[in-house]
Structure formats: structure tokens, C-alpha cells
Amino acid sequence: MSQTLDALTAEIGKCQLCAERFAATATAHRPRPVTWLHDGAPILIAGQAPGNRVYKEGKPFFDASGDRLRDWMGVSADQFYDRDLLSVLPMAFCFPGYDAKGSDLPPPPICRNTWHDQIRTVLGQPKLTLLVGGYAQKYFLGATAKAGVTATVAAWRDHAPRVFPLPHPSWRNTAWLKKNPWFMQEVLPALRLHVQEILND
């Protein structure tokens, strides 16, 4: 890890930009940025934001969504948490909290706007970037993102093999997976093949 990324990671870890915002949520929690970055990692996962369990554990995708994502990739937990192999760049480093109905709040744009340009410059160009969910897809793909996650993921061949747009692996998307069997049949075999190529390189 370069000194530049070391310094950035340390600065992010002390970030309090959203303290008042989080205090006003239903969870009334404090900022706890979760970082998992390495400038030599060939795989980059761009996600949404840490969930409540990840917030408590301080480890990205340390939940059921992470289990499903690892299955999609065809990797073990040990491989997934190998910093030499994989970095995680969420659209917000902190758990955004829940609203009054218990639903996840969206990642605050201030996090992305403050940190991401610097981080992406240091990380360079990974061999594979997974864009997990609509927020990451809109940010990374810009004008080439389709209208909605389903259309963007369906156009995965436009970006593969270096970039794969994916739905969020949350249990809430189980119905989506059943409604769109092509994802399991077409996208995942291609994704797993490319991940294995990187692992074997």
C-alpha cells in the first residue's frame, strides 16, 4: 500500500462530515468509516454503503449480502478478504442509517464527492471492477449507464470483461433474481471465469 493511500485511508477513518446527518436518523449512530483499499489489488468492488452489521464489525460485506456476492464471484471468504486481491470502494464509507420505516437510507453524496476522485487516482485501473447496485453504476458508467439497474445489468456485455454491473446481492433482490434468470445463466458464468483468470494469473 502506498503512503498516499495510507494517508487517505487514515483521513477517511477520522471523517466526521456526516455526524449531524447520522445523529438525526432513526438509528442515531456515529460515523464509522469502513475502508478496505489496496493500490495493487486487481479486483475492485464498487458498492453502495455498509449495512448495519458491517458498521458494527468494521469489515465490508460481512453479512448475508457478502455471502451471496462471494458465491456470485466464485471465491472463498479468505480470497475475498485478501487485500492483495481485492479492494472495496462503496459510494459511502459509513452506514447511512435507517429511516423511520426501517429502510436503508441512500449513501450521502458528500462522501463520494469528498473522497472518490482521490482514491480512484491512487488505485489506478484494476483488472476487474464490479459495480454493485444503481448508485455505483451511475457513478462509474455515467452516460453509458442504462435507465435502471435491470437494463444496465442486461447490457453487461457492453462493459465486460473489465467491468461487470451487478444487482445488489441483498435478500431483497431474491425476487429480482427469480424474475431475471438470464443473470444466473449468462452473467455469473462469465464473471466467475474472469475472476478465476485473475486468481490464476
Beta strands, then each sheet from edge to edge (+ up, - down):
strand 1: 43-46
strand 2: 86-88
strand 3: 128-132
strand 4: 163-166
sheet 1: 2+ 1+ 3+ 4+
end
